Amino acid sequence: MTSMEKQLDLGWCQGYSALHFHMEEAVLEKNIQIPLSWAPPIAFFSRKYYNDMNELSHEKKYDFCFIGSINHCYSRRKWVIDFAKTKFTSNSIFINTDNDPAWESLGPFDYTHLKLGFCPRLQPNCQSKKAQYRVVKENLEYFEKMSQSKFVLCPAGDSSWSFRFYEVLMCKSIPVVESWHHTYRTKEEANIPYKYVLYPEIDNVNCDDYVIENTKLFETHHLL
């Protein structure tokens, strides 16, 4: 067993079905013949998936972006509403994917009423690969908006860490989080020195430098 295979075989019981599907794909792509642990210490993604992200336009048209559920884990995501009300502009993108008919628009940046977002939690068999694994070309609204945004909000959900954090890194945008503890899943990932922004500290950020550094780190640690 190679050192990479040994690392993959070290599992945490802290699982997330979308991440499981991605790591399964990465292992198959490299033809590594071992049982895949539910959640190894460092998350892995297939190069095909990463390349699909790279093919998107990363020209930054928007300043801030959030596309996701608000009602789910509301206590952990309330800061997103506060941040949007104070920092989002007419050049921002906000979509609450809960399809809540009582939702009140937060401003000219709020496109919730157009129902453009996809919420895995609301899908039948919500833990299935069809619901959890976002194929890039089938979710262009989601990935293109993030790829074209300088900053993307990454609130915690069921766990303190956010799967969106990985997606934003692949989209070559800068994650905005409420706490450092929302930037990693394991102690090994906590040691990866990613560049991110803590809410509400958003000033004096060199976006290009952050993206370059994060891209190098992601390719080093998260691709087999």
Biotite code that builds the C-alpha atoms (Angstrom):
import biotite.structure as struc

atoms = struc.array([
    struc.Atom([0.000, 0.000, 0.000], chain_id="A", res_id=1, res_name="MET", atom_name="CA", element="C"),
    struc.Atom([1.427, 3.393, -1.010], chain_id="A", res_id=2, res_name="THR", atom_name="CA", element="C"),
    struc.Atom([1.620, 6.366, 1.347], chain_id="A", res_id=3, res_name="SER", atom_name="CA", element="C"),
    struc.Atom([-1.299, 7.951, -0.529], chain_id="A", res_id=4, res_name="MET", atom_name="CA", element="C"),
    struc.Atom([-3.375, 4.786, -0.131], chain_id="A", res_id=5, res_name="GLU", atom_name="CA", element="C"),
    struc.Atom([-2.548, 4.672, 3.575], chain_id="A", res_id=6, res_name="LYS", atom_name="CA", element="C"),
    struc.Atom([-3.680, 8.277, 3.934], chain_id="A", res_id=7, res_name="GLN", atom_name="CA", element="C"),
    struc.Atom([-6.946, 7.523, 2.151], chain_id="A", res_id=8, res_name="LEU", atom_name="CA", element="C"),
    struc.Atom([-7.530, 4.513, 4.375], chain_id="A", res_id=9, res_name="ASP", atom_name="CA", element="C"),
    struc.Atom([-7.324, 6.591, 7.582], chain_id="A", res_id=10, res_name="LEU", atom_name="CA", element="C"),
    struc.Atom([-10.914, 7.565, 8.209], chain_id="A", res_id=11, res_name="GLY", atom_name="CA", element="C"),
    struc.Atom([-12.825, 9.896, 10.464], chain_id="A", res_id=12, res_name="TRP", atom_name="CA", element="C"),
    struc.Atom([-16.442, 9.059, 11.203], chain_id="A", res_id=13, res_name="CYS", atom_name="CA", element="C"),
    struc.Atom([-17.258, 12.647, 10.384], chain_id="A", res_id=14, res_name="GLN", atom_name="CA", element="C"),
    struc.Atom([-18.946, 12.119, 7.013], chain_id="A", res_id=15, res_name="GLY", atom_name="CA", element="C"),
    struc.Atom([-20.691, 14.141, 4.358], chain_id="A", res_id=16, res_name="TYR", atom_name="CA", element="C"),
    struc.Atom([-22.285, 12.302, 1.461], chain_id="A", res_id=17, res_name="SER", atom_name="CA", element="C"),
    struc.Atom([-21.259, 14.780, -1.275], chain_id="A", res_id=18, res_name="ALA", atom_name="CA", element="C"),
    struc.Atom([-17.649, 14.541, -0.160], chain_id="A", res_id=19, res_name="LEU", atom_name="CA", element="C"),
    struc.Atom([-17.876, 10.747, -0.132], chain_id="A", res_id=20, res_name="HIS", atom_name="CA", element="C"),
    struc.Atom([-19.052, 10.746, -3.760], chain_id="A", res_id=21, res_name="PHE", atom_name="CA", element="C"),
    struc.Atom([-16.254, 13.084, -4.799], chain_id="A", res_id=22, res_name="HIS", atom_name="CA", element="C"),
    struc.Atom([-13.549, 11.042, -3.106], chain_id="A", res_id=23, res_name="MET", atom_name="CA", element="C"),
    struc.Atom([-14.963, 7.850, -4.578], chain_id="A", res_id=24, res_name="GLU", atom_name="CA", element="C"),
    struc.Atom([-14.670, 9.445, -8.013], chain_id="A", res_id=25, res_name="GLU", atom_name="CA", element="C"),
    struc.Atom([-11.094, 10.592, -7.332], chain_id="A", res_id=26, res_name="ALA", atom_name="CA", element="C"),
    struc.Atom([-10.012, 7.104, -6.255], chain_id="A", res_id=27, res_name="VAL", atom_name="CA", element="C"),
    struc.Atom([-11.607, 5.471, -9.300], chain_id="A", res_id=28, res_name="LEU", atom_name="CA", element="C"),
    struc.Atom([-9.963, 8.014, -11.580], chain_id="A", res_id=29, res_name="GLU", atom_name="CA", element="C"),
    struc.Atom([-6.529, 7.023, -10.218], chain_id="A", res_id=30, res_name="LYS", atom_name="CA", element="C"),
    struc.Atom([-7.425, 3.324, -10.126], chain_id="A", res_id=31, res_name="ASN", atom_name="CA", element="C"),
    struc.Atom([-6.509, 2.978, -6.457], chain_id="A", res_id=32, res_name="ILE", atom_name="CA", element="C"),
    struc.Atom([-7.854, -0.416, -5.398], chain_id="A", res_id=33, res_name="GLN", atom_name="CA", element="C"),
    struc.Atom([-8.655, 0.083, -1.721], chain_id="A", res_id=34, res_name="ILE", atom_name="CA", element="C"),
    struc.Atom([-11.862, 0.448, 0.285], chain_id="A", res_id=35, res_name="PRO", atom_name="CA", element="C"),
    struc.Atom([-12.571, 4.155, 0.463], chain_id="A", res_id=36, res_name="LEU", atom_name="CA", element="C"),
    struc.Atom([-12.985, 5.455, 4.007], chain_id="A", res_id=37, res_name="SER", atom_name="CA", element="C"),
    struc.Atom([-16.027, 7.624, 4.609], chain_id="A", res_id=38, res_name="TRP", atom_name="CA", element="C"),
    struc.Atom([-13.936, 10.691, 5.452], chain_id="A", res_id=39, res_name="ALA", atom_name="CA", element="C"),
    struc.Atom([-10.119, 10.537, 5.274], chain_id="A", res_id=40, res_name="PRO", atom_name="CA", element="C"),
    struc.Atom([-8.076, 13.275, 6.958], chain_id="A", res_id=41, res_name="PRO", atom_name="CA", element="C"),
    struc.Atom([-7.742, 15.391, 3.808], chain_id="A", res_id=42, res_name="ILE", atom_name="CA", element="C"),
    struc.Atom([-10.567, 15.649, 1.260], chain_id="A", res_id=43, res_name="ALA", atom_name="CA", element="C"),
    struc.Atom([-9.780, 14.681, -2.334], chain_id="A", res_id=44, res_name="PHE", atom_name="CA", element="C"),
    struc.Atom([-11.392, 15.567, -5.641], chain_id="A", res_id=45, res_name="PHE", atom_name="CA", element="C"),
    struc.Atom([-10.941, 14.136, -9.117], chain_id="A", res_id=46, res_name="SER", atom_name="CA", element="C"),
    struc.Atom([-8.853, 16.056, -11.600], chain_id="A", res_id=47, res_name="ARG", atom_name="CA", element="C"),
    struc.Atom([-11.714, 15.849, -14.084], chain_id="A", res_id=48, res_name="LYS", atom_name="CA", element="C"),
    struc.Atom([-13.994, 17.703, -11.673], chain_id="A", res_id=49, res_name="TYR", atom_name="CA", element="C"),
    struc.Atom([-11.308, 20.275, -10.948], chain_id="A", res_id=50, res_name="TYR", atom_name="CA", element="C"),
    struc.Atom([-10.670, 20.733, -14.685], chain_id="A", res_id=51, res_name="ASN", atom_name="CA", element="C"),
    struc.Atom([-14.391, 21.267, -15.281], chain_id="A", res_id=52, res_name="ASP", atom_name="CA", element="C"),
    struc.Atom([-14.183, 24.129, -12.774], chain_id="A", res_id=53, res_name="MET", atom_name="CA", element="C"),
    struc.Atom([-11.119, 25.550, -14.519], chain_id="A", res_id=54, res_name="ASN", atom_name="CA", element="C"),
    struc.Atom([-12.984, 25.707, -17.821], chain_id="A", res_id=55, res_name="GLU", atom_name="CA", element="C"),
    struc.Atom([-15.472, 28.203, -16.392], chain_id="A", res_id=56, res_name="LEU", atom_name="CA", element="C"),
    struc.Atom([-14.960, 31.939, -16.783], chain_id="A", res_id=57, res_name="SER", atom_name="CA", element="C"),
    struc.Atom([-13.268, 33.397, -13.708], chain_id="A", res_id=58, res_name="HIS", atom_name="CA", element="C"),
    struc.Atom([-13.602, 37.015, -14.763], chain_id="A", res_id=59, res_name="GLU", atom_name="CA", element="C"),
    struc.Atom([-14.838, 38.731, -11.620], chain_id="A", res_id=60, res_name="LYS", atom_name="CA", element="C"),
    struc.Atom([-18.129, 40.445, -12.482], chain_id="A", res_id=61, res_name="LYS", atom_name="CA", element="C"),
    struc.Atom([-19.523, 40.422, -8.947], chain_id="A", res_id=62, res_name="TYR", atom_name="CA", element="C"),
    struc.Atom([-18.161, 41.504, -5.588], chain_id="A", res_id=63, res_name="ASP", atom_name="CA", element="C"),
    struc.Atom([-20.079, 39.169, -3.232], chain_id="A", res_id=64, res_name="PHE", atom_name="CA", element="C"),
    struc.Atom([-22.082, 35.987, -3.720], chain_id="A", res_id=65, res_name="CYS", atom_name="CA", element="C"),
    struc.Atom([-24.201, 33.623, -1.661], chain_id="A", res_id=66, res_name="PHE", atom_name="CA", element="C"),
    struc.Atom([-26.363, 30.869, -3.139], chain_id="A", res_id=67, res_name="ILE", atom_name="CA", element="C"),
    struc.Atom([-27.709, 28.436, -0.566], chain_id="A", res_id=68, res_name="GLY", atom_name="CA", element="C"),
    struc.Atom([-30.189, 27.593, 2.169], chain_id="A", res_id=69, res_name="SER", atom_name="CA", element="C"),
    struc.Atom([-30.802, 30.046, 4.998], chain_id="A", res_id=70, res_name="ILE", atom_name="CA", element="C"),
    struc.Atom([-33.517, 28.319, 7.018], chain_id="A", res_id=71, res_name="ASN", atom_name="CA", element="C"),
    struc.Atom([-31.398, 25.185, 7.352], chain_id="A", res_id=72, res_name="HIS", atom_name="CA", element="C"),
    struc.Atom([-29.179, 25.673, 10.404], chain_id="A", res_id=73, res_name="CYS", atom_name="CA", element="C"),
    struc.Atom([-30.464, 29.246, 10.694], chain_id="A", res_id=74, res_name="TYR", atom_name="CA", element="C"),
    struc.Atom([-28.521, 29.982, 13.872], chain_id="A", res_id=75, res_name="SER", atom_name="CA", element="C"),
    struc.Atom([-25.259, 29.275, 12.014], chain_id="A", res_id=76, res_name="ARG", atom_name="CA", element="C"),
    struc.Atom([-26.311, 31.215, 8.925], chain_id="A", res_id=77, res_name="ARG", atom_name="CA", element="C"),
    struc.Atom([-27.985, 34.326, 10.290], chain_id="A", res_id=78, res_name="LYS", atom_name="CA", element="C"),
    struc.Atom([-24.738, 36.242, 9.847], chain_id="A", res_id=79, res_name="TRP", atom_name="CA", element="C"),
    struc.Atom([-25.130, 35.780, 6.082], chain_id="A", res_id=80, res_name="VAL", atom_name="CA", element="C"),
    struc.Atom([-28.273, 37.932, 6.149], chain_id="A", res_id=81, res_name="ILE", atom_name="CA", element="C"),
    struc.Atom([-26.575, 40.583, 8.274], chain_id="A", res_id=82, res_name="ASP", atom_name="CA", element="C"),
    struc.Atom([-23.535, 40.587, 5.998], chain_id="A", res_id=83, res_name="PHE", atom_name="CA", element="C"),
    struc.Atom([-25.659, 40.872, 2.856], chain_id="A", res_id=84, res_name="ALA", atom_name="CA", element="C"),
    struc.Atom([-27.660, 43.786, 4.262], chain_id="A", res_id=85, res_name="LYS", atom_name="CA", element="C"),
    struc.Atom([-24.514, 45.754, 5.112], chain_id="A", res_id=86, res_name="THR", atom_name="CA", element="C"),
    struc.Atom([-21.989, 44.720, 2.443], chain_id="A", res_id=87, res_name="LYS", atom_name="CA", element="C"),
    struc.Atom([-23.827, 43.453, -0.664], chain_id="A", res_id=88, res_name="PHE", atom_name="CA", element="C"),
    struc.Atom([-24.349, 45.925, -3.517], chain_id="A", res_id=89, res_name="THR", atom_name="CA", element="C"),
    struc.Atom([-26.248, 46.004, -6.808], chain_id="A", res_id=90, res_name="SER", atom_name="CA", element="C"),
    struc.Atom([-23.193, 44.160, -8.134], chain_id="A", res_id=91, res_name="ASN", atom_name="CA", element="C"),
    struc.Atom([-23.694, 41.208, -5.758], chain_id="A", res_id=92, res_name="SER", atom_name="CA", element="C"),
    struc.Atom([-25.611, 37.930, -6.012], chain_id="A", res_id=93, res_name="ILE", atom_name="CA", element="C"),
    struc.Atom([-27.828, 36.576, -3.225], chain_id="A", res_id=94, res_name="PHE", atom_name="CA", element="C"),
    struc.Atom([-30.143, 33.567, -3.619], chain_id="A", res_id=95, res_name="ILE", atom_name="CA", element="C"),
    struc.Atom([-31.925, 31.803, -0.761], chain_id="A", res_id=96, res_name="ASN", atom_name="CA", element="C"),
    struc.Atom([-32.604, 28.328, -2.141], chain_id="A", res_id=97, res_name="THR", atom_name="CA", element="C"),
    struc.Atom([-35.244, 27.418, 0.462], chain_id="A", res_id=98, res_name="ASP", atom_name="CA", element="C"),
    struc.Atom([-38.075, 28.505, -1.880], chain_id="A", res_id=99, res_name="ASN", atom_name="CA", element="C"),
    struc.Atom([-39.744, 30.140, 1.102], chain_id="A", res_id=100, res_name="ASP", atom_name="CA", element="C"),
    struc.Atom([-42.818, 32.075, -0.159], chain_id="A", res_id=101, res_name="PRO", atom_name="CA", element="C"),
    struc.Atom([-42.603, 34.349, 2.879], chain_id="A", res_id=102, res_name="ALA", atom_name="CA", element="C"),
    struc.Atom([-39.032, 35.407, 2.121], chain_id="A", res_id=103, res_name="TRP", atom_name="CA", element="C"),
    struc.Atom([-38.601, 39.190, 2.018], chain_id="A", res_id=104, res_name="GLU", atom_name="CA", element="C"),
    struc.Atom([-36.064, 40.506, -0.454], chain_id="A", res_id=105, res_name="SER", atom_name="CA", element="C"),
    struc.Atom([-32.885, 41.875, 1.126], chain_id="A", res_id=106, res_name="LEU", atom_name="CA", element="C"),
    struc.Atom([-32.180, 44.335, -1.663], chain_id="A", res_id=107, res_name="GLY", atom_name="CA", element="C"),
    struc.Atom([-31.508, 44.725, -5.414], chain_id="A", res_id=108, res_name="PRO", atom_name="CA", element="C"),
    struc.Atom([-28.931, 41.936, -5.200], chain_id="A", res_id=109, res_name="PHE", atom_name="CA", element="C"),
    struc.Atom([-31.499, 39.384, -3.952], chain_id="A", res_id=110, res_name="ASP", atom_name="CA", element="C"),
    struc.Atom([-32.622, 37.061, -6.764], chain_id="A", res_id=111, res_name="TYR", atom_name="CA", element="C"),
    struc.Atom([-34.389, 34.562, -4.518], chain_id="A", res_id=112, res_name="THR", atom_name="CA", element="C"),
    struc.Atom([-37.789, 35.162, -6.139], chain_id="A", res_id=113, res_name="HIS", atom_name="CA", element="C"),
    struc.Atom([-36.461, 33.878, -9.483], chain_id="A", res_id=114, res_name="LEU", atom_name="CA", element="C"),
    struc.Atom([-35.924, 30.447, -7.880], chain_id="A", res_id=115, res_name="LYS", atom_name="CA", element="C"),
    struc.Atom([-32.595, 29.934, -9.618], chain_id="A", res_id=116, res_name="LEU", atom_name="CA", element="C"),
    struc.Atom([-30.979, 27.948, -6.818], chain_id="A", res_id=117, res_name="GLY", atom_name="CA", element="C"),
    struc.Atom([-30.885, 24.199, -6.211], chain_id="A", res_id=118, res_name="PHE", atom_name="CA", element="C"),
    struc.Atom([-31.255, 22.940, -2.656], chain_id="A", res_id=119, res_name="CYS", atom_name="CA", element="C"),
    struc.Atom([-30.134, 19.299, -2.155], chain_id="A", res_id=120, res_name="PRO", atom_name="CA", element="C"),
    struc.Atom([-31.964, 19.104, 1.153], chain_id="A", res_id=121, res_name="ARG", atom_name="CA", element="C"),
    struc.Atom([-35.309, 19.640, -0.614], chain_id="A", res_id=122, res_name="LEU", atom_name="CA", element="C"),
    struc.Atom([-34.769, 16.859, -3.164], chain_id="A", res_id=123, res_name="GLN", atom_name="CA", element="C"),
    struc.Atom([-36.266, 13.344, -2.955], chain_id="A", res_id=124, res_name="PRO", atom_name="CA", element="C"),
    struc.Atom([-33.717, 10.957, -1.431], chain_id="A", res_id=125, res_name="ASN", atom_name="CA", element="C"),
    struc.Atom([-31.657, 14.001, -0.447], chain_id="A", res_id=126, res_name="CYS", atom_name="CA", element="C"),
    struc.Atom([-28.541, 11.991, 0.467], chain_id="A", res_id=127, res_name="GLN", atom_name="CA", element="C"),
    struc.Atom([-28.300, 10.294, -2.940], chain_id="A", res_id=128, res_name="SER", atom_name="CA", element="C"),
    struc.Atom([-25.548, 11.100, -5.405], chain_id="A", res_id=129, res_name="LYS", atom_name="CA", element="C"),
    struc.Atom([-28.087, 12.704, -7.749], chain_id="A", res_id=130, res_name="LYS", atom_name="CA", element="C"),
    struc.Atom([-29.041, 15.192, -5.030], chain_id="A", res_id=131, res_name="ALA", atom_name="CA", element="C"),
    struc.Atom([-25.641, 15.749, -3.417], chain_id="A", res_id=132, res_name="GLN", atom_name="CA", element="C"),
    struc.Atom([-23.110, 15.597, -6.261], chain_id="A", res_id=133, res_name="TYR", atom_name="CA", element="C"),
    struc.Atom([-23.232, 18.820, -8.259], chain_id="A", res_id=134, res_name="ARG", atom_name="CA", element="C"),
    struc.Atom([-22.200, 18.088, -11.846], chain_id="A", res_id=135, res_name="VAL", atom_name="CA", element="C"),
    struc.Atom([-20.571, 21.318, -12.998], chain_id="A", res_id=136, res_name="VAL", atom_name="CA", element="C"),
    struc.Atom([-22.195, 21.510, -16.435], chain_id="A", res_id=137, res_name="LYS", atom_name="CA", element="C"),
    struc.Atom([-25.620, 20.760, -14.941], chain_id="A", res_id=138, res_name="GLU", atom_name="CA", element="C"),
    struc.Atom([-25.257, 23.470, -12.268], chain_id="A", res_id=139, res_name="ASN", atom_name="CA", element="C"),
    struc.Atom([-23.783, 26.318, -14.281], chain_id="A", res_id=140, res_name="LEU", atom_name="CA", element="C"),
    struc.Atom([-25.869, 29.012, -12.562], chain_id="A", res_id=141, res_name="GLU", atom_name="CA", element="C"),
    struc.Atom([-24.351, 28.005, -9.225], chain_id="A", res_id=142, res_name="TYR", atom_name="CA", element="C"),
    struc.Atom([-20.732, 27.544, -10.266], chain_id="A", res_id=143, res_name="PHE", atom_name="CA", element="C"),
    struc.Atom([-20.516, 30.387, -12.780], chain_id="A", res_id=144, res_name="GLU", atom_name="CA", element="C"),
    struc.Atom([-21.844, 32.938, -10.294], chain_id="A", res_id=145, res_name="LYS", atom_name="CA", element="C"),
    struc.Atom([-19.310, 31.811, -7.682], chain_id="A", res_id=146, res_name="MET", atom_name="CA", element="C"),
    struc.Atom([-16.468, 31.727, -10.221], chain_id="A", res_id=147, res_name="SER", atom_name="CA", element="C"),
    struc.Atom([-17.314, 35.257, -11.310], chain_id="A", res_id=148, res_name="GLN", atom_name="CA", element="C"),
    struc.Atom([-17.436, 36.618, -7.747], chain_id="A", res_id=149, res_name="SER", atom_name="CA", element="C"),
    struc.Atom([-14.503, 37.996, -5.762], chain_id="A", res_id=150, res_name="LYS", atom_name="CA", element="C"),
    struc.Atom([-15.908, 36.803, -2.431], chain_id="A", res_id=151, res_name="PHE", atom_name="CA", element="C"),
    struc.Atom([-18.302, 33.952, -1.644], chain_id="A", res_id=152, res_name="VAL", atom_name="CA", element="C"),
    struc.Atom([-19.919, 33.478, 1.761], chain_id="A", res_id=153, res_name="LEU", atom_name="CA", element="C"),
    struc.Atom([-19.322, 30.011, 3.273], chain_id="A", res_id=154, res_name="CYS", atom_name="CA", element="C"),
    struc.Atom([-21.489, 29.573, 6.385], chain_id="A", res_id=155, res_name="PRO", atom_name="CA", element="C"),
    struc.Atom([-21.445, 26.414, 8.466], chain_id="A", res_id=156, res_name="ALA", atom_name="CA", element="C"),
    struc.Atom([-24.288, 23.932, 8.130], chain_id="A", res_id=157, res_name="GLY", atom_name="CA", element="C"),
    struc.Atom([-24.846, 20.573, 9.808], chain_id="A", res_id=158, res_name="ASP", atom_name="CA", element="C"),
    struc.Atom([-21.159, 20.604, 10.800], chain_id="A", res_id=159, res_name="SER", atom_name="CA", element="C"),
    struc.Atom([-18.842, 23.437, 11.729], chain_id="A", res_id=160, res_name="SER", atom_name="CA", element="C"),
    struc.Atom([-16.986, 23.042, 8.419], chain_id="A", res_id=161, res_name="TRP", atom_name="CA", element="C"),
    struc.Atom([-18.502, 23.976, 5.093], chain_id="A", res_id=162, res_name="SER", atom_name="CA", element="C"),
    struc.Atom([-18.373, 21.880, 1.914], chain_id="A", res_id=163, res_name="PHE", atom_name="CA", element="C"),
    struc.Atom([-18.850, 25.153, 0.045], chain_id="A", res_id=164, res_name="ARG", atom_name="CA", element="C"),
    struc.Atom([-15.348, 26.139, 1.206], chain_id="A", res_id=165, res_name="PHE", atom_name="CA", element="C"),
    struc.Atom([-13.860, 23.502, -1.134], chain_id="A", res_id=166, res_name="TYR", atom_name="CA", element="C"),
    struc.Atom([-16.125, 24.610, -3.984], chain_id="A", res_id=167, res_name="GLU", atom_name="CA", element="C"),
    struc.Atom([-15.147, 28.248, -3.598], chain_id="A", res_id=168, res_name="VAL", atom_name="CA", element="C"),
    struc.Atom([-11.454, 27.375, -3.672], chain_id="A", res_id=169, res_name="LEU", atom_name="CA", element="C"),
    struc.Atom([-12.004, 25.466, -6.921], chain_id="A", res_id=170, res_name="MET", atom_name="CA", element="C"),
    struc.Atom([-13.953, 28.435, -8.291], chain_id="A", res_id=171, res_name="CYS", atom_name="CA", element="C"),
    struc.Atom([-10.909, 30.648, -7.629], chain_id="A", res_id=172, res_name="LYS", atom_name="CA", element="C"),
    struc.Atom([-12.859, 32.969, -5.377], chain_id="A", res_id=173, res_name="SER", atom_name="CA", element="C"),
    struc.Atom([-12.170, 34.021, -1.795], chain_id="A", res_id=174, res_name="ILE", atom_name="CA", element="C"),
    struc.Atom([-14.168, 32.353, 1.006], chain_id="A", res_id=175, res_name="PRO", atom_name="CA", element="C"),
    struc.Atom([-15.814, 34.522, 3.651], chain_id="A", res_id=176, res_name="VAL", atom_name="CA", element="C"),
    struc.Atom([-16.426, 32.676, 6.920], chain_id="A", res_id=177, res_name="VAL", atom_name="CA", element="C"),
    struc.Atom([-17.640, 33.535, 10.400], chain_id="A", res_id=178, res_name="GLU", atom_name="CA", element="C"),
    struc.Atom([-14.882, 31.611, 12.166], chain_id="A", res_id=179, res_name="SER", atom_name="CA", element="C"),
    struc.Atom([-11.553, 29.950, 11.425], chain_id="A", res_id=180, res_name="TRP", atom_name="CA", element="C"),
    struc.Atom([-13.169, 26.720, 12.619], chain_id="A", res_id=181, res_name="HIS", atom_name="CA", element="C"),
    struc.Atom([-15.413, 26.780, 9.537], chain_id="A", res_id=182, res_name="HIS", atom_name="CA", element="C"),
    struc.Atom([-12.426, 26.450, 7.195], chain_id="A", res_id=183, res_name="THR", atom_name="CA", element="C"),
    struc.Atom([-11.372, 22.886, 7.941], chain_id="A", res_id=184, res_name="TYR", atom_name="CA", element="C"),
    struc.Atom([-12.866, 19.439, 8.486], chain_id="A", res_id=185, res_name="ARG", atom_name="CA", element="C"),
    struc.Atom([-10.001, 17.746, 10.325], chain_id="A", res_id=186, res_name="THR", atom_name="CA", element="C"),
    struc.Atom([-6.860, 18.684, 12.234], chain_id="A", res_id=187, res_name="LYS", atom_name="CA", element="C"),
    struc.Atom([-4.825, 17.897, 9.090], chain_id="A", res_id=188, res_name="GLU", atom_name="CA", element="C"),
    struc.Atom([-6.847, 20.356, 7.002], chain_id="A", res_id=189, res_name="GLU", atom_name="CA", element="C"),
    struc.Atom([-6.569, 22.949, 9.769], chain_id="A", res_id=190, res_name="ALA", atom_name="CA", element="C"),
    struc.Atom([-2.830, 23.041, 9.058], chain_id="A", res_id=191, res_name="ASN", atom_name="CA", element="C"),
    struc.Atom([-3.307, 24.072, 5.415], chain_id="A", res_id=192, res_name="ILE", atom_name="CA", element="C"),
    struc.Atom([-2.738, 27.866, 5.392], chain_id="A", res_id=193, res_name="PRO", atom_name="CA", element="C"),
    struc.Atom([-5.598, 28.910, 3.148], chain_id="A", res_id=194, res_name="TYR", atom_name="CA", element="C"),
    struc.Atom([-6.336, 32.590, 2.614], chain_id="A", res_id=195, res_name="LYS", atom_name="CA", element="C"),
    struc.Atom([-9.874, 33.592, 3.559], chain_id="A", res_id=196, res_name="TYR", atom_name="CA", element="C"),
    struc.Atom([-11.769, 36.503, 5.076], chain_id="A", res_id=197, res_name="VAL", atom_name="CA", element="C"),
    struc.Atom([-13.398, 36.513, 8.493], chain_id="A", res_id=198, res_name="LEU", atom_name="CA", element="C"),
    struc.Atom([-16.808, 38.151, 8.834], chain_id="A", res_id=199, res_name="TYR", atom_name="CA", element="C"),
    struc.Atom([-17.044, 41.110, 9.081], chain_id="A", res_id=200, res_name="PRO", atom_name="CA", element="C"),
    struc.Atom([-13.398, 41.974, 8.259], chain_id="A", res_id=201, res_name="GLU", atom_name="CA", element="C"),
    struc.Atom([-13.474, 42.497, 4.501], chain_id="A", res_id=202, res_name="ILE", atom_name="CA", element="C"),
    struc.Atom([-11.149, 45.472, 3.879], chain_id="A", res_id=203, res_name="ASP", atom_name="CA", element="C"),
    struc.Atom([-7.625, 45.535, 2.421], chain_id="A", res_id=204, res_name="ASN", atom_name="CA", element="C"),
    struc.Atom([-7.713, 42.134, 0.733], chain_id="A", res_id=205, res_name="VAL", atom_name="CA", element="C"),
    struc.Atom([-5.432, 41.502, -2.240], chain_id="A", res_id=206, res_name="ASN", atom_name="CA", element="C"),
    struc.Atom([-7.761, 39.223, -4.192], chain_id="A", res_id=207, res_name="CYS", atom_name="CA", element="C"),
    struc.Atom([-5.263, 38.134, -6.841], chain_id="A", res_id=208, res_name="ASP", atom_name="CA", element="C"),
    struc.Atom([-2.622, 37.097, -4.304], chain_id="A", res_id=209, res_name="ASP", atom_name="CA", element="C"),
    struc.Atom([-5.180, 35.191, -2.240], chain_id="A", res_id=210, res_name="TYR", atom_name="CA", element="C"),
    struc.Atom([-6.450, 33.262, -5.270], chain_id="A", res_id=211, res_name="VAL", atom_name="CA", element="C"),
    struc.Atom([-2.959, 32.376, -6.500], chain_id="A", res_id=212, res_name="ILE", atom_name="CA", element="C"),
    struc.Atom([-1.910, 31.085, -3.069], chain_id="A", res_id=213, res_name="GLU", atom_name="CA", element="C"),
    struc.Atom([-5.145, 29.142, -2.512], chain_id="A", res_id=214, res_name="ASN", atom_name="CA", element="C"),
    struc.Atom([-4.962, 27.533, -5.950], chain_id="A", res_id=215, res_name="THR", atom_name="CA", element="C"),
    struc.Atom([-1.437, 26.253, -5.272], chain_id="A", res_id=216, res_name="LYS", atom_name="CA", element="C"),
    struc.Atom([-2.489, 24.864, -1.892], chain_id="A", res_id=217, res_name="LEU", atom_name="CA", element="C"),
    struc.Atom([-5.607, 23.192, -3.262], chain_id="A", res_id=218, res_name="PHE", atom_name="CA", element="C"),
    struc.Atom([-3.736, 21.508, -6.112], chain_id="A", res_id=219, res_name="GLU", atom_name="CA", element="C"),
    struc.Atom([-1.052, 20.317, -3.701], chain_id="A", res_id=220, res_name="THR", atom_name="CA", element="C"),
    struc.Atom([-3.347, 18.913, -1.015], chain_id="A", res_id=221, res_name="HIS", atom_name="CA", element="C"),
    struc.Atom([-6.700, 18.022, -2.569], chain_id="A", res_id=222, res_name="HIS", atom_name="CA", element="C"),
    struc.Atom([-5.869, 16.377, -5.912], chain_id="A", res_id=223, res_name="LEU", atom_name="CA", element="C"),
    struc.Atom([-4.558, 12.827, -6.180], chain_id="A", res_id=224, res_name="LEU", atom_name="CA", element="C"),
])
